[in-house]
């Protein structure tokens, strides 16, 4: 026969059952309770019979929203902008969204096909994109090859001459239509390889716009 507990025994069994983990997990948190209360309060402001909230209530609601935003900023801090989100928008006058590795592979393929001009252009772009990805400096839209070389030299002063030479070759090939040589393609690739393993002298100093 089923057991028929008395009133006190039944209440004890009920309390024991509700104390189990699944019931405790399902309980609303303090945040849930506060959020629901705030939501219901806002809802009540705009569900009056006249359907128009008094100006005082609207102002109060705005103050509460601003206060909640301030509290959230104090507790969690200001969201940081992702520097990488803008990478790839512009690269020496072109809308080029390839990564440094993709540009370097393109340069290597051109080099293998004896297309020295493309090898120079792609590798110099890869060099610039690589420094941008490392946050050594930022390549802004409208940045010129010469301007990039000057700023990069602040982080790598020992390579200033090679950076200037690589930028000059890039400009000659890109804008003057001069054909690059194998030696020039090799020099740009060697410069990029060297900078990839060189620690910048001034972290982020060259990232400032000039």
C-alpha positions in Angstrom: 0.0 0.0 0.0 1.2 3.6 -0.7 2.5 5.5 2.3 0.2 8.3 3.4 2.5 10.8 5.1 1.3 13.3 7.7 1.4 17.0 7.1 4.8 17.6 8.8 6.3 14.6 7.0 4.9 15.7 3.6 6.4 19.2 4.1 9.8 17.7 5.0 9.7 15.5 1.9 8.8 18.5 -0.2 11.7 20.6 1.1 14.1 17.8 0.6 13.0 17.3 -3.0 13.2 21.1 -3.8 16.7 21.2 -2.3 18.0 18.8 -5.0 20.4 20.3 -7.7 18.0 20.4 -10.7 15.5 22.5 -8.7 18.2 24.8 -7.4 19.7 25.3 -10.9 16.3 26.3 -12.2 15.8 29.0 -9.6 16.1 32.5 -11.0 19.3 34.3 -10.1 19.2 37.8 -8.4 20.2 39.3 -11.8 17.1 37.6 -13.4 14.9 39.0 -10.7 16.2 42.5 -10.9 16.1 42.4 -14.8 12.5 41.2 -14.7 11.5 43.9 -12.2 13.1 46.7 -14.3 11.5 45.4 -17.5 8.1 45.3 -15.9 8.6 48.8 -14.6 9.5 50.1 -18.0 6.6 48.3 -19.5 4.2 49.8 -17.0 5.3 53.3 -18.0 4.0 52.8 -21.5 0.8 50.8 -20.8 -1.2 53.5 -19.1 -4.8 54.1 -20.2 -3.7 57.2 -22.1 -0.9 55.3 -23.8 1.3 58.4 -23.4 3.9 58.3 -20.6 4.2 61.6 -18.6 7.4 63.5 -19.4 8.7 63.0 -15.8 8.5 59.3 -16.2 10.3 59.4 -19.6 13.1 61.4 -18.0 13.2 59.0 -15.1 13.4 56.1 -17.5 16.2 57.7 -19.4 18.2 58.4 -16.2 17.8 54.7 -15.2 19.1 53.5 -18.6 22.1 55.9 -18.4 22.8 54.7 -14.8 22.7 51.1 -15.9 25.1 51.8 -18.7 27.5 53.6 -16.4 27.4 50.7 -13.9 28.1 48.2 -16.7 31.1 50.3 -17.9 32.4 50.5 -14.3 32.0 46.7 -13.8 33.1 45.5 -17.2 35.2 48.3 -18.6 35.0 50.1 -21.9 34.9 47.7 -24.9 38.2 47.7 -26.7 38.2 48.2 -30.5 39.6 45.4 -32.4 42.6 46.7 -34.4 42.5 43.8 -36.7 38.9 44.6 -37.8 40.2 47.3 -40.1 43.1 45.3 -41.6 42.9 44.8 -45.3 40.8 47.8 -46.2 43.5 49.7 -48.1 47.1 48.9 -49.0 49.0 51.4 -51.1 46.1 52.6 -53.0 44.3 49.3 -53.5 41.5 47.5 -51.8 43.5 44.5 -50.9 42.2 42.3 -48.0 44.7 39.5 -48.3 46.8 38.5 -45.3 50.6 38.8 -45.1 51.0 35.0 -45.7 48.7 35.2 -48.7 50.6 38.0 -50.2 53.9 36.3 -49.6 52.7 33.1 -51.3 51.6 35.2 -54.3 55.0 36.7 -54.4 56.7 33.3 -54.2 54.5 32.0 -57.1 55.4 35.1 -59.2 59.1 34.6 -58.4 58.9 31.0 -59.4 57.5 32.1 -62.8 60.2 34.7 -63.2 57.7 37.5 -62.9 60.1 39.8 -60.9 57.8 42.8 -61.0 54.8 41.0 -59.5 57.1 39.3 -57.0 58.4 42.8 -55.8 54.9 44.3 -55.6 53.4 41.4 -53.7 56.3 40.9 -51.3 56.4 44.6 -50.4 52.7 44.5 -49.7 53.2 41.4 -47.7 55.9 43.1 -45.7 53.6 46.0 -44.9 50.7 43.8 -44.0 52.9 41.7 -41.8 54.0 44.7 -39.7 50.4 45.8 -39.5 49.3 42.3 -38.3 52.1 42.4 -35.7 50.8 45.9 -34.6 54.3 47.3 -35.1 52.7 50.0 -37.3 49.3 50.6 -39.0 49.0 50.9 -42.7 46.3 53.6 -43.0 44.2 54.1 -46.2 46.2 56.5 -48.4 49.6 55.4 -46.9 52.3 55.6 -49.6 55.2 53.2 -49.9 57.6 56.0 -49.1 55.6 57.0 -46.0 55.4 53.4 -44.9 59.2 52.9 -45.2 59.9 56.1 -43.2 57.6 55.0 -40.4 58.9 51.4 -40.4 62.4 52.7 -40.1 61.6 54.2 -36.7 60.9 50.6 -35.5 63.8 49.1 -37.5 66.5 51.8 -37.8 69.2 49.3 -38.9 67.1 48.6 -42.0 66.3 52.1 -42.9 68.4 52.1 -46.2 66.9 48.8 -47.3 63.3 50.0 -46.5 63.8 53.1 -48.5 65.3 51.1 -51.4 62.4 48.6 -51.4 59.8 51.5 -51.4 61.6 53.2 -54.3 61.5 49.9 -56.3 57.9 49.5 -55.5 57.0 53.0 -56.7 59.1 52.5 -59.9 57.4 49.3 -60.7 53.9 50.2 -59.6 53.6 53.7 -61.0 56.5 54.2 -63.5 56.0 50.9 -65.1 59.6 49.9 -64.8 60.3 46.1 -64.9 61.9 44.8 -61.7 65.0 42.6 -61.7 65.5 39.3 -60.0 68.0 41.0 -57.7 65.5 43.5 -56.6 62.9 40.8 -56.0 65.4 38.9 -53.9 66.3 42.0 -51.9 62.7 42.8 -51.0 62.1 39.2 -50.0 65.3 39.1 -47.9 64.2 42.3 -46.1 60.8 40.9 -45.3 62.3 37.7 -44.0 64.7 39.7 -41.8 62.0 41.9 -40.4 59.8 39.0 -39.6 62.4 37.8 -37.0 63.6 41.2 -35.8 62.2 42.7 -32.6 61.0 46.3 -33.3 63.0 49.0 -31.5 60.0 51.2 -30.8 56.8 49.2 -30.2 53.8 51.0 -31.8 55.8 54.3 -32.1 55.5 54.1 -35.9 51.8 53.5 -35.7 51.1 57.1 -35.1 49.8 59.0 -38.2 52.2 61.5 -39.7 
